[in-house]
Amino acid sequence: MSKQNHSGMKPYQRLAYAFGAFGNDAYYGLLSGYLIMFITSHLFNSGNKAFDNHMIAMVTLIIMLLRIVELFIDPFIGNVIDRTKTRWGHFRPWIVVGGTISAVILLSLFTPMGGLYKHNALVYLIIFAVLYIMMDIFYSFKDVGFWSMLPSLSTDSREREKTASFARFGSTIGGGLVGVLVMPAVIYFSATKTSTGDDRGWFVFALIICGTALLSAWVVGLFTREVNSNIRKNKQDTVGVLGVFKAVAKNDQLMWVALAYLFYGIAINILGSLEVYYFTYIMGRPKAFSIFSTINIFLGVIAATLFPILSKKVSRRSLFDGCLVFMLCGIALFAVAGSNLPLVLIAATMFGFPQQMVFLVVLMVITDSVEYGQWKLGHRDESLSLSIRPLIDKFGGAVSNGIVGQIAIISGMTTGATASTITVAGRTNFKIMMFAFPAVMLCIAILIFSKKVTLTDAKHAQIVEELEKSWGKNYNDAAKAKSNVSADVINVASPISGTLVKLADVSDETFASGQVGQGFAVKPSDGRVLAPFDGTIRKVFPTRHAIGIESDDGLMVLIHIGFGTVKLRGTGFVSYVDENQHVTKGTELLEFWNPTIQKAHLDNTTTVTVTNSSQFSQIKITAQPGQPVKALDNVMTLCKNHGGEKDHG
């Protein structure tokens, strides 16, 4: 049997999903970056400065607290989405409903609500808090649903990568375009053409962004389709924030990279949020912020493109430290640039350019810490580990929202203020908070990462190799694996074409000595790896060069392509199956490109080992070593252990 069928997406479906990403990130940019500026510079205008500042402080504090509370709600949102069953699928209903409600509520927050705060401040604060948390929850339903939907759009890994690339492009443009348009659009639509616009200008701008987000949610709902398959059945329990903290505490590498990223995240969120204030109140040139935002979009794409190249030439630690030092130089230049536009643009881009690369370095270390934790603790916390990065991102954004409001107050950058009204003391206070505080946070991040994060590419490769070899022995999930072999005699076919090799003759001592299990090896003549029997995929290793499969009879087999190939980190390997997917004999499991292995000067010999060999009294190779075999030719026979002496032939 040849490769399993995979669903291919039509071009309009891929474009619909990309447009959804565009609207989603445009909305998030409005919510996380510019709602605070509207609140501090326009929302409260009672004529009583002390009262207005008090209201700004209260509202921004409410936003910060509610965003932190929402962190504890997010895991349950994901669980609700997973368990949603409708004729339209798991995700699309939440994308449409969440996108519609969150867009309408966010738009309402860009209004003074009829001046209610002037008549009853307490009632206003209560209504604002209720609307904000409702908006944040429904946006989370939409956001979690949208990105969780990606695996359901296709079961083809190539199709997924293509769709994800389209989506990433859409989100980059959507998020960046908000910064490009914000001040020109606000001023253009304002009745009074001041340097920060007026209520009408902000409302119209919010209407455009919220309308785009709402439309994009409906486009995703109407023009995409979820693919139903057995591999999408939900098997995970709810993961709570406390569970994340427990996982972090036990995994030292995850803990240290998370802590470094926390200080880094607070720094970039605060300085990034204050950049529009700098252009508006320090320079008096709010429209120039659009120039910086445009540059930032292009540099972000370039930085993401450079990452794979740089990561091959320098260590993660050097790349992380180098990027943050470069950002610190940008902060130093920013602090002395004053109103010199060219210097300000250079400084701001120096600070912004490395951020994509830092994000990717941290993401890679967090991802690798999954195997590190499994190796160290004996169990795998994949969902818990990978949830730490978005958790920290949200926490950093929440802290930033609270702090930025307070900075605006102490710097005098509130309702009615212009660049000419900001005092020397106000400018000094603003610059200390914008530059000195983030610089200290970045220095702490460098110190933590340099001293404590020791999980290198090489160390991770060694860990993965150890885990691969011990996989079958540690596989003890009673819900997935049978405790005993059910058949007396089992025939095993070669999963790959090539020349049969005795396992004892392979170059890797662990495999040759039988520590992984008894079996055979093949010197491959092509790169297609097929299922040697009917069974269930129990493990697809992240490096894609090894796979664990359990036969319907209870036989546990590890198929391992090459020796040292873990160092390729998946380059040249393609996986066609998912964990817990049932396959029939002949289903294509993996494919590899042999020139990639040869170029790295590695051995491509493929081993097939029975990791529960102890359950068999006889394991015999039925084909002649040194002779050619074709994929699916029977080459090994196993007899069940009935208590007699074992014979491994």
RAJO-V615249 format. One record per residue. N is the residue number from 0. SS is DSSP state (H for helix, E for strand, C for the rest). PSI is psi in degrees with one decimal (NA if undefined). Layout:
# RAJO-V615249
((N;SS;PSI) (N;SS;PSI))
This chain:
# RAJO-V615249
((0;C;136.9) (1;C;-171.6) (2;C;140.3) (3;C;157.1) (4;C;140.2) (5;C;149.0) (6;C;133.2) (7;C;139.7) (8;C;146.3) (9;C;153.0) (10;H;-40.0) (11;H;-28.6) (12;H;-41.0) (13;H;-41.3) (14;H;-37.5) (15;H;-41.9) (16;H;-39.0) (17;H;-39.3) (18;H;-34.8) (19;H;-41.4) (20;H;-37.7) (21;H;-52.1) (22;H;-36.5) (23;H;-45.9) (24;H;-28.1) (25;H;-42.9) (26;H;-46.9) (27;H;-36.9) (28;H;-41.9) (29;H;-44.0) (30;H;-49.6) (31;H;-26.8) (32;H;-39.9) (33;H;-12.2) (34;H;-40.1) (35;H;-40.6) (36;H;-39.0) (37;H;-42.7) (38;H;-44.0) (39;H;-30.8) (40;H;-12.0) (41;H;-30.9) (42;H;-44.3) (43;C;115.2) (44;C;58.5) (45;C;-13.9) (46;C;-14.0) (47;C;102.4) (48;H;-42.4) (49;H;-42.7) (50;H;-44.2) (51;H;-43.5) (52;H;-37.2) (53;H;-41.7) (54;H;-39.5) (55;H;-45.1) (56;H;-42.3) (57;H;-44.8) (58;H;-44.1) (59;H;-32.9) (60;H;-41.4) (61;H;-44.7) (62;H;-45.6) (63;H;-46.5) (64;H;-41.9) (65;H;-35.4) (66;H;-32.4) (67;H;-41.6) (68;H;-39.7) (69;H;-23.7) (70;H;-35.3) (71;H;-14.8) (72;H;-31.1) (73;H;-47.5) (74;H;-35.5) (75;H;-29.1) (76;H;-45.8) (77;H;-38.4) (78;H;-40.2) (79;H;-43.4) (80;H;-44.2) (81;H;-32.6) (82;C;5.0) (83;C;129.3) (84;C;109.9) (85;C;170.1) (86;C;-17.0) (87;C;1.0) (88;C;-173.9) (89;C;-43.6) (90;C;-40.9) (91;H;-40.9) (92;H;-40.4) (93;H;-33.9) (94;H;-45.2) (95;H;-50.7) (96;H;-49.3) (97;H;-41.4) (98;H;-37.8) (99;H;-51.4) (100;H;-44.2) (101;H;-36.0) (102;H;-43.4) (103;H;-43.3) (104;H;-43.5) (105;H;-39.6) (106;H;-38.9) (107;H;-27.3) (108;H;-13.9) (109;C;27.9) (110;C;156.9) (111;C;4.9) (112;H;46.0) (113;H;19.8) (114;H;25.5) (115;H;-36.6) (116;H;-25.7) (117;H;-29.0) (118;H;-36.6) (119;C;93.5) (120;H;-38.9) (121;H;-45.2) (122;H;-41.3) (123;H;-45.9) (124;H;-38.1) (125;H;-46.9) (126;H;-42.1) (127;H;-45.9) (128;H;-43.1) (129;H;-46.4) (130;H;-41.6) (131;H;-46.3) (132;H;-36.2) (133;H;-45.1) (134;H;-44.2) (135;H;-39.0) (136;H;-46.2) (137;H;-33.0) (138;H;-38.4) (139;H;-39.3) (140;H;-42.9) (141;H;-45.2) (142;H;-48.9) (143;H;-43.1) (144;H;-39.8) (145;H;-51.9) (146;H;-28.1) (147;H;-19.5) (148;C;-22.4) (149;H;-48.5) (150;H;-22.7) (151;H;-11.3) (152;H;-24.3) (153;C;150.6) (154;C;2.5) (155;C;120.1) (156;H;-36.1) (157;H;-40.8) (158;H;-39.0) (159;H;-44.7) (160;H;-40.5) (161;H;-45.3) (162;H;-40.7) (163;H;-36.7) (164;H;-43.8) (165;H;-44.8) (166;H;-42.0) (167;H;-39.1) (168;H;-45.3) (169;H;-42.6) (170;H;-37.0) (171;H;-45.2) (172;H;-43.9) (173;H;-47.7) (174;H;-39.2) (175;H;-34.6) (176;H;-29.3) (177;H;-44.1) (178;H;-33.0) (179;H;-40.4) (180;H;-20.5) (181;H;-58.9) (182;H;-43.7) (183;H;-40.7) (184;H;-44.2) (185;H;-46.1) (186;H;-40.0) (187;H;-42.2) (188;H;-3.8) (189;C;147.8) (190;C;-36.8) (191;C;119.1) (192;C;62.7) (193;C;175.1) (194;C;-19.8) (195;C;8.5) (196;C;-164.5) (197;C;-174.1) (198;H;-41.1) (199;H;-41.9) (200;H;-44.1) (201;H;-40.0) (202;H;-43.5) (203;H;-41.0) (204;H;-44.9) (205;H;-37.1) (206;H;-41.8) (207;H;-46.9) (208;H;-46.1) (209;H;-37.8) (210;H;-40.5) (211;H;-42.8) (212;H;-43.3) (213;H;-46.9) (214;H;-42.8) (215;H;-35.0) (216;H;-42.2) (217;H;-35.9) (218;H;-43.4) (219;H;-43.8) (220;H;-35.6) (221;H;-30.8) (222;H;8.6) (223;C;161.4) (224;C;137.4) (225;C;138.2) (226;C;121.3) (227;C;133.1) (228;C;162.6) (229;H;-28.1) (230;H;-9.2) (231;H;2.8) (232;C;133.3) (233;C;126.5) (234;C;-4.2) (235;C;149.0) (236;C;168.5) (237;C;135.1) (238;C;115.6) (239;C;167.6) (240;H;-39.1) (241;H;-35.8) (242;H;-38.1) (243;H;-46.2) (244;H;-38.5) (245;H;-41.9) (246;H;-40.7) (247;H;-41.8) (248;H;-31.3) (249;H;-23.4) (250;C;100.1) (251;H;-36.8) (252;H;-38.5) (253;H;-39.4) (254;H;-46.2) (255;H;-40.3) (256;H;-34.2) (257;H;-40.8) (258;H;-43.2) (259;H;-42.8) (260;H;-30.8) (261;H;-49.7) (262;H;-41.3) (263;H;-45.5) (264;H;-41.6) (265;H;-41.7) (266;H;-50.5) (267;H;-31.1) (268;H;-42.0) (269;H;-52.0) (270;H;-41.5) (271;H;-40.1) (272;H;-28.6) (273;H;-8.7) (274;H;-41.8) (275;H;-32.4) (276;H;-39.8) (277;H;-48.6) (278;H;-33.9) (279;H;-48.7) (280;H;-24.2) (281;H;-47.1) (282;C;-27.4) (283;C;26.0) (284;C;69.0) (285;C;-33.5) (286;C;-23.4) (287;H;-20.3) (288;H;-29.5) (289;H;-35.1) (290;H;-47.6) (291;H;-44.3) (292;H;-37.1) (293;H;-45.5) (294;H;-40.8) (295;H;-35.8) (296;H;-49.1) (297;H;-40.7) (298;H;-33.0) (299;H;-41.4) (300;H;-42.0) (301;H;-43.2) (302;H;-43.0) (303;H;-33.7) (304;H;-35.2) (305;H;-24.9) (306;H;-49.7) (307;H;-31.9) (308;H;-48.5) (309;H;-35.6) (310;H;-20.8) (311;H;-20.1) (312;H;-28.9) (313;C;157.6) (314;C;161.2) (315;H;-40.7) (316;H;-43.8) (317;H;-38.0) (318;H;-43.7) (319;H;-51.6) (320;H;-42.0) (321;H;-42.0) (322;H;-43.3) (323;H;-34.3) (324;H;-41.3) (325;H;-40.7) (326;H;-37.9) (327;H;-37.4) (328;H;-38.7) (329;H;-40.9) (330;H;-43.4) (331;H;-43.6) (332;H;-39.8) (333;H;-41.7) (334;H;-25.8) (335;H;1.6) (336;H;-24.3) (337;C;-126.9) (338;C;12.6) (339;C;104.0) (340;H;-47.4) (341;H;-43.4) (342;H;-40.8) (343;H;-43.6) (344;H;-40.9) (345;H;-45.9) (346;H;-45.2) (347;H;-38.4) (348;H;-32.2) (349;H;-36.5) (350;H;-37.2) (351;H;-32.0) (352;H;-45.7) (353;C;-5.6) (354;H;-37.0) (355;H;-39.7) (356;H;-39.2) (357;H;-44.3) (358;H;-44.9) (359;H;-37.3) (360;H;-48.9) (361;H;-42.5) (362;H;-40.8) (363;H;-41.3) (364;H;-42.8) (365;H;-42.9) (366;H;-44.5) (367;H;-25.5) (368;H;-16.3) (369;H;-51.1) (370;H;-35.2) (371;H;-45.4) (372;H;-39.1) (373;H;-41.9) (374;H;-39.6) (375;H;-41.1) (376;H;-16.7) (377;C;4.9) (378;C;158.0) (379;C;122.6) (380;C;63.0) (381;H;-53.8) (382;H;-41.4) (383;H;-45.8) (384;H;-44.9) (385;H;-15.9) (386;H;-11.2) (387;H;-36.2) (388;H;-52.5) (389;H;-29.6) (390;H;-45.1) (391;H;-39.2) (392;H;-45.9) (393;H;-39.1) (394;H;-43.1) (395;H;-40.8) (396;H;-38.1) (397;H;-46.7) (398;H;-42.6) (399;H;-45.2) (400;H;-41.5) (401;H;-42.1) (402;H;-40.4) (403;H;-40.6) (404;H;-41.5) (405;H;-37.3) (406;H;-41.5) (407;H;-38.2) (408;H;-50.9) (409;H;-19.3) (410;C;-4.6) (411;C;19.4) (412;C;58.2) (413;C;-167.5) (414;C;127.7) (415;C;-9.0) (416;C;149.7) (417;C;175.8) (418;H;-33.4) (419;H;-18.5) (420;H;-7.9) (421;C;124.8) (422;C;168.1) (423;H;-42.2) (424;H;-39.4) (425;H;-42.8) (426;H;-41.0) (427;H;-47.3) (428;H;-42.6) (429;H;-46.3) (430;H;-35.4) (431;H;-46.6) (432;H;-33.1) (433;H;-35.1) (434;H;-50.9) (435;H;-46.7) (436;H;-50.1) (437;H;-34.8) (438;H;-42.0) (439;H;-42.4) (440;H;-41.7) (441;H;-38.9) (442;H;-39.6) (443;H;-41.1) (444;H;-43.4) (445;H;-45.3) (446;H;-45.9) (447;H;-48.0) (448;H;-41.9) (449;H;-38.7) (450;H;-29.8) (451;H;-26.1) (452;C;105.5) (453;C;4.8) (454;C;91.4) (455;C;170.8) (456;H;-45.1) (457;H;-42.8) (458;H;-39.4) (459;H;-40.1) (460;H;-41.4) (461;H;-40.8) (462;H;-46.2) (463;H;-39.9) (464;H;-40.4) (465;H;-40.9) (466;H;-39.0) (467;H;-43.8) (468;H;-23.0) (469;H;7.1) (470;H;-54.4) (471;H;-35.6) (472;H;-30.0) (473;H;1.2) (474;C;101.0) (475;C;27.7) (476;C;104.9) (477;C;-23.9) (478;C;-19.5) (479;C;-36.5) (480;C;139.5) (481;C;145.8) (482;C;-24.4) (483;C;153.2) (484;C;135.8) (485;C;-17.1) (486;C;147.3) (487;C;-38.1) (488;E;131.4) (489;E;131.0) (490;E;136.6) (491;E;129.8) (492;E;159.8) (493;C;133.0) (494;C;-3.2) (495;C;150.3) (496;C;146.7) (497;E;-151.8) (498;E;127.9) (499;E;136.8) (500;E;138.5) (501;E;137.1) (502;H;-34.6) (503;H;-15.2) (504;H;0.0) (505;C;160.6) (506;C;-17.0) (507;C;118.9) (508;H;-35.8) (509;H;-44.0) (510;H;-44.4) (511;H;-33.8) (512;C;-6.5) (513;C;10.9) (514;C;-32.3) (515;C;-30.5) (516;C;167.9) (517;E;157.2) (518;E;-146.1) (519;E;175.2) (520;E;159.3) (521;E;131.6) (522;E;105.5) (523;E;146.6) (524;C;-10.2) (525;C;178.8) (526;C;14.2) (527;E;125.5) (528;E;119.7) (529;E;157.7) (530;C;125.5) (531;C;-7.8) (532;C;171.5) (533;C;133.3) (534;E;-167.0) (535;E;132.8) (536;E;119.8) (537;E;-21.9) (538;E;123.5) (539;E;108.6) (540;C;144.4) (541;C;-24.2) (542;C;-3.4) (543;C;9.0) (544;C;8.8) (545;E;149.3) (546;E;138.7) (547;E;131.3) (548;E;137.5) (549;E;125.5) (550;E;163.2) (551;C;-16.2) (552;C;-1.8) (553;C;8.7) (554;C;128.8) (555;E;120.0) (556;E;135.6) (557;E;121.3) (558;E;118.1) (559;E;119.1) (560;E;109.5) (561;E;173.7) (562;E;130.2) (563;C;0.9) (564;H;-11.7) (565;H;-27.5) (566;H;-19.6) (567;H;-12.6) (568;C;39.8) (569;C;-9.6) (570;C;126.3) (571;C;2.6) (572;E;141.0) (573;E;131.6) (574;E;137.0) (575;C;2.3) (576;C;165.6) (577;C;157.9) (578;C;142.6) (579;C;10.3) (580;C;132.3) (581;E;135.4) (582;E;157.3) (583;C;161.4) (584;C;128.0) (585;C;-11.4) (586;C;133.1) (587;E;124.6) (588;E;-49.8) (589;E;161.5) (590;E;138.7) (591;E;155.5) (592;C;109.6) (593;H;-37.8) (594;H;-29.6) (595;H;-42.7) (596;H;-41.7) (597;H;-40.6) (598;H;-31.6) (599;C;3.1) (600;C;45.1) (601;C;157.8) (602;E;127.8) (603;E;8.4) (604;E;129.4) (605;E;125.6) (606;E;145.0) (607;E;105.1) (608;E;140.9) (609;E;106.9) (610;C;-15.3) (611;C;47.2) (612;H;-26.7) (613;H;-16.9) (614;H;4.1) (615;E;137.7) (616;E;-28.6) (617;E;132.6) (618;E;108.2) (619;E;138.0) (620;E;120.1) (621;C;-7.9) (622;C;163.5) (623;C;118.3) (624;C;142.1) (625;C;-9.9) (626;C;151.7) (627;E;143.7) (628;E;152.1) (629;C;153.2) (630;C;135.2) (631;C;3.0) (632;C;133.2) (633;E;128.6) (634;E;-6.8) (635;E;140.2) (636;E;137.9) (637;E;136.2) (638;E;135.5) (639;E;144.1) (640;C;115.4) (641;C;21.9) (642;C;-5.6) (643;C;-177.9) (644;C;141.2) (645;C;144.6) (646;E;111.7) (647;C;18.2) (648;C;NA))
